[in-house]
């Protein structure tokens, strides 16, 4: 090691250097509080603690409510990557994409028990809206793949055959 790394007796110690040779009483007096640490001598009031708890409840409710909407971009990307061909992979992707919001809507009462606070009704509405949007995306993907009967030709099996309007005959028998 070079000479400038060693501390000489008369050299002032850097602020990050610790001297373990002194007693703990002297060390505590010398060290400053860490950056960002503010020591409060008075106790936190009960109302501020309740406000913090209510803010956490509202924040958690919004995290739950916005969960399905946050999944939309990922689902859009997955559906784009799956393509529009009819094969096992895209059909499984669409199936899972349709199954998840249906399952979430079926168990929404359990989810709604976790949502509390003054904004609970709005949070529940946003949660339902997000699941419906994901379900609509799955239905749209089924339509683009040609899995939904949206054209008249898809219903030909149920159409009546046309009745003859005229009879024609002619010619001579040779």
C-alpha positions in Angstrom: 0.0 0.0 0.0 1.2 3.5 -0.7 2.0 6.0 2.0 -1.1 8.2 1.5 -3.5 5.3 2.4 -2.1 5.1 5.9 -3.3 7.5 8.5 -0.6 9.4 10.3 -1.0 10.5 13.9 -1.6 14.1 13.2 -3.8 13.6 10.1 -7.6 14.3 10.5 -9.8 11.2 10.0 -12.2 11.1 7.1 -15.9 11.3 8.1 -16.4 7.7 7.0 -13.5 6.4 9.0 -14.5 4.7 12.3 -12.2 4.6 15.3 -13.0 1.5 17.4 -10.4 2.4 20.1 -12.5 5.0 21.8 -15.3 4.2 24.2 -18.9 3.8 22.9 -20.0 7.0 24.8 -17.6 9.2 22.9 -18.5 7.5 19.5 -22.2 8.2 19.9 -21.7 11.8 20.6 -19.5 12.3 17.5 -21.6 10.4 14.9 -24.3 12.4 13.1 -27.6 10.9 12.1 -27.7 9.2 8.7 -28.9 11.1 5.7 -32.7 11.2 5.7 -33.1 10.2 9.3 -35.0 12.6 11.4 -35.3 11.8 15.1 -38.6 12.7 16.6 -38.8 13.2 20.3 -42.6 13.4 20.5 -44.8 10.4 20.0 -46.8 10.0 16.8 -50.4 11.0 17.4 -53.2 8.5 17.1 -55.0 10.5 14.3 -51.9 10.6 12.1 -51.5 6.8 12.6 -55.1 6.3 11.6 -54.7 8.5 8.5 -51.7 6.5 7.5 -53.6 3.2 7.9 -56.6 4.5 5.9 -54.2 5.7 3.2 -52.6 2.2 3.1 -56.1 0.6 2.8 -57.0 2.9 -0.1 -53.7 2.3 -1.8 -54.1 -1.5 -1.5 -57.6 -1.3 -2.8 -56.4 0.6 -5.9 -53.7 -2.0 -6.4 -56.3 -4.8 -6.4 -58.7 -2.7 -8.6 -56.1 -1.8 -11.3 -54.7 -5.4 -11.5 -56.7 -6.5 -14.5 -56.2 -3.2 -16.3 -52.4 -3.5 -15.8 -52.5 -6.9 -17.5 -54.1 -5.5 -20.7 -50.8 -4.5 -22.4 -49.2 -7.8 -21.6 -52.3 -9.7 -23.0 -52.3 -7.6 -26.1 -48.6 -8.5 -26.7 -49.3 -12.2 -26.1 -52.2 -12.2 -28.5 -50.2 -10.4 -31.1 -47.4 -13.0 -30.7 -49.8 -15.9 -30.9 -50.9 -14.9 -34.4 -54.3 -15.5 -36.0 -53.7 -19.1 -37.3 -55.8 -21.9 -35.8 -53.4 -24.1 -34.0 -53.0 -25.4 -30.5 -50.9 -22.6 -29.1 -53.1 -19.6 -30.1 -56.2 -21.5 -29.0 -54.7 -22.2 -25.6 -53.7 -18.6 -25.2 -57.2 -17.4 -26.1 -58.7 -20.0 -23.8 -56.6 -18.9 -20.8 -57.2 -15.3 -21.6 -60.9 -15.9 -21.5 -60.8 -18.2 -18.5 -58.9 -15.9 -16.2 -61.4 -13.0 -16.2 -64.4 -15.3 -16.0 -62.8 -17.0 -13.0 -62.0 -13.5 -11.5 -65.6 -12.4 -12.0 -66.9 -15.6 -10.4 -64.8 -15.1 -7.3 -65.2 -11.3 -7.2 -67.0 -11.4 -3.8 -63.8 -12.8 -2.2 -61.8 -10.0 -3.9 -64.4 -7.3 -2.8 -63.9 -8.3 0.8 -60.3 -7.1 0.6 -61.4 -3.7 -0.8 -62.3 -1.3 1.9 -62.3 2.4 2.5 -64.1 5.5 1.2 -63.4 4.7 -2.5 -64.5 1.1 -2.3 -67.4 1.4 -4.8 -65.2 3.1 -7.4 -62.4 0.5 -6.9 -64.9 -2.4 -7.3 -66.3 -0.8 -10.5 -62.7 -0.4 -11.9 -61.9 -4.1 -11.0 -65.1 -5.3 -12.8 -64.4 -3.0 -15.8 -60.8 -4.3 -16.1 -62.0 -8.0 -16.1 -64.7 -7.2 -18.7 -62.1 -5.5 -20.9 -59.8 -8.5 -20.8 -62.8 -10.8 -21.6 -63.7 -8.5 -24.6 -60.1 -8.7 -25.8 -60.3 -12.5 -25.7 -63.6 -12.4 -27.7 -62.1 -10.1 -30.2 -59.2 -12.4 -30.7 -61.6 -15.3 -31.2 -63.3 -13.2 -33.9 -60.1 -12.4 -35.7 -59.1 -16.1 -35.7 -62.5 -16.9 -37.3 -63.7 -18.9 -34.3 -66.9 -16.9 -33.8 -69.8 -17.4 -36.2 -70.1 -13.8 -37.4 -70.7 -14.3 -41.2 -73.8 -15.5 -42.9 -71.9 -18.4 -44.3 -71.3 -19.7 -40.8 -75.1 -20.3 -40.4 -75.8 -22.2 -43.7 -76.4 -25.4 -41.8 -79.4 -23.8 -40.1 -80.8 -22.1 -43.2 -83.7 -23.7 -45.2 -82.9 -24.8 -48.7 -84.4 -22.6 -51.3 -87.7 -23.9 -53.0 -87.8 -24.1 -56.7 -89.6 -21.3 -58.3 -89.8 -22.7 -61.9 -89.6 -25.9 -63.7 -88.2 -26.1 -67.1 -88.2 -28.8 -69.5 -87.7 -29.1 -73.1 -86.2 -30.6 -76.1 -87.3 -33.5 -78.0 -86.6 -37.0 -77.2 -84.6 -38.6 -79.9 
